[in-house]
Amino acid sequence: MNAEEVELLSDSKYRNYVAAVDKALKNFEYSSEWADLISALGKLNKVLQNNAKYQVVPKKLTIGKRLAQCLHPALPSGVHRKALETYEIIFKIIGPKRLAKDLFLYR
């Protein structure tokens, strides 16, 4: 967690954002079918879009891992498409400078 994120933790709305991301990530743990993954990605996308005013993404390491899992070749293209939408949302939120710093997370 960088200094900017630590500073944001004093904002109650940002803490609610972190809690919403955690809740959205829990949906991945309970996914048993590819349709569940699409649903979990949709919920994560909604949380990210609703909090786009923050130029940081909480739990970015976990999000990066989940997105990588959703791009597994055995999964159908619908899951891949939804994961790519999530990448697009994240990249728009964080901007090019943060993306350059965090690119290793979204491989």
N, C-alpha and C positions, 0 to 999 in steps of 0.2 A: 504494500500500500504506500503510495507516494504522499508527499506533503499536502498536495491539493486534495486528495481523497480524505486525509485525516481532518483537514479543515472543513470539508463538506459534512463530516459526521456530526458537526454541531448544528446542522440544519435538520429539523425534524422531517421536512418533506423528502430530503435526501435519504434519511434513515428509512422512511416508508418505501422509497424506491428500492433500496437494498433488500428490504424484507419482501417486496413484491418479486424481485429477481430470484431470491431464494425459493419462494413459493413456486415460481414458474419452473425453476430447475428441479424441484421435487417431482414434477410431473414426468421427467425423464426416467426417474428411478422406478416408476410404476408402469412404464411402457412395456407391453409384451408383444405388440404387433406394430407393423409399420404405420398404420393409421394413428396409433397412439403417439408416435413420434411426430407426425404432422400436426397433431393437435397440440402437443407440448411446444413445438416450434412456433405455432400460431400464438399461443399464450405468451411466450417469451417476446415475440415480435411486438405484441400489443403493449406489454410493459415498457419495452425499450422506446417505442414510438410515443407513448404517453409521457415519458420523462426525457425527451430529446433535448430539453433545455439544459440539462447537465451534459457537459462535454466529456464525461468519463463514464465508463461502463463498469459497474461493480461486478465482482466475481468473474472477472474477465478470463482468468485461467480455466475455471470450470466451464464457462461458456465456450471457450475455444475447444476444450476437449469434447464437449457434447456435439459441437458442430462437426468436428472431425469424425466422430462416430456416425453422424448422420450422413456422411458422404461415403460410407462403406459401399463397395461395389455390389454387394449382394442385395442392397436395399433398392426399392423401385425409384424411378426417376422423380416421382412426386415428392419424396422425402428430400432428394437432392435439390430439387427446385426450391423447396421451402427453406432449406439450409442456406442456399445461395441468397435468398431474400433476406435472411437474417444477417448474413455477412454484409449485404448492401446497407442495411439499416445501421449496423454498427459502424461501418466505415464512414457513413455520412455524419453520424453523431460525433465521432472522435476526430474527424478531420485528418488531413494528410500528415501533419507533424506527429500526432500521437500514433497514427497508423505506422509510420516509419519506426517509431520506438517500440511498438507492440506487435510488429508484424510476425515475429516468431510464435506468438500465441495463436495466430489464425492461419496456420499452415495447412 
